[in-house]
Amino acid sequence: MSTQKMSYGAHARAILALGLPLIGGHLGQIAIGVTDTVMLGWYGVEELAAQGVAGSLFFVLFLMGSGFAWAVMPMVASFHAERDETNLRRATRMGLWLSLGFAVLALPVMVMAESVLLALGQTEQVAALGAEYLSIAGWGIIPALLVMTFKSYLAALERTQIVLWITLAAALTNALANYAFIFGNWGAPAWGIAGAAVASLVTQFVMVIGVIGYALIVLPEHQLLKRLWRPDWEMLGKVFRLGLPIGLTNLSEVGLFAASAFMMGWLGTIPLAAHNIALQLASITFMVHLGLSNVATIRAGNAYGRGDLDHMLRGARTVIVMSLGMAVATIVLFIALPEPLISLFMNRDEPARNQILEIGVLLLALAALFQLVDGAQVIALGLLRGVQDTTVPMVLAGVSYWLVGMPASYILGFVLDWGGPGIWLGLVLGLACAGVALMLRFWTVSVPRLGRITGQRSVSAQ
């Protein structure tokens, strides 16, 4: 199948046009968590630490469930390239089914959060405050996963700007609600960490109303919610088989970071607070790589649907170089300005300010170190998902994160007694292993396989 070749400059412009709204949307999404962190940091260090571990538990479950939503993205992109609206609709509906089903199964973990956090070695006060947060915010996993499915559907159709605007509106809602309910401003009750949870829940419902409203009003031809209750077992199986490995891969990675938060909790409240701040800063910059990874998935899925190998390869090289450039810029920023960045998350009168700064500066230096490898592994995952290669990457990621990263974090942090920096160095090693393994998988296995498929199509068309 012959298509006119795009130059690398044209690829870069297309990636930016599609990717900037996605990056902005991810930054808006992370702004919700950052706002919680900043405002709870102003409220109290113990609340900040508790929200860090509770948020990690929520995020583990959320990202695992997001596998089904993310499976919708390459499938819709491929069906859209083939102009197959029927299967496009079927894939999105069954993504909604699976996302909702996972959310319902995850709710009991939120309800039992205090027992879970205590079992993971957190102090009684951190566990109690974390449970208070999740008893409210945990219900947000239902709208959050539905939003992820709709966002994947819209992004695959290259309608990324609306995703950006809805996310920004939600982030603003969250900031205002946090300001009101954490501190008791504007006549609202001062609920502290529970107020942050209320704000997060309200925000998730604002987002789900926004994405559903847009899909129904602007894209009525897809009829996504018409007869939504009717099962489509064949397509549900396809989405499940593609999405489960994605969800387990997400679980492997976010589980590694969540485990690092729990290990930091073993060191005490102050190291945990410093960890939470440094991780939030690293997460902000990671959203750029994640947005580029989503673009890689969409464009690779589109090229896969058309059987256009050259287009996919040029796009892959371009997005990798762009991610590399962002990583270098972040390294410079984190090394040059660690104290001003960390200070944004604390009250000037915080008694533990100097201790948190001392630990946080070291952690931010290590965060700079893993920018390169973290970007590489998420871009590779995006490309692999675009060509619907998810099972082997799941295994590669799991081995990298849990057989390399996790033992390394424990050994360096506790056996060698390097503390927090040792835990974070283990993260670097796990991410580096994943980045190398996944990039090799894409270039040595997935690309040749698509080349064979493309060749077979060309022969059969003659």
Secondary structure, DSSP 8 states (H G I E B T S, - for coil): -------HHHHHHHHHHHHHHHHHHHHHHHHHHHHHHHHHHHH-HHHHHHHHHHHHHHHHHHHHHHHHHHHHHHHHHHHHHTT-HHHHHHHHHHHHHHHHHHHHHHHHHHHTHHHHHHHTT--HHHHHHHHHHHHHHGGGHHHHHHHHHHHHHHHHTT-HHHHHHHHHHHHHHHHHHHHHHHHTGGG----THHHHHHHHHHHHHHHHHHHHHHHHHH-GGG-TTTTTTS--HHHHHHHHHHHHHHHHHHHHHHHHHHHHHHHHHHH-HHHHHHHHHHHHHHHHHHHHHHHHHHHHHHHHHHHHHHT-HHHHHHHHHHHHHHHHHHHHHHHHHHHHSHHHHHHTTS-TT-TTHHHHHHHHHHHHHHHHHTHHHHHHHHHHHHHHHHTT--HHHHHHHHIIIIIIIHHHHHIIIIIS--HHHHHHHHHHHHHHHHHHHHHHHIIIIIHHHHHHHHHHHHHHH-
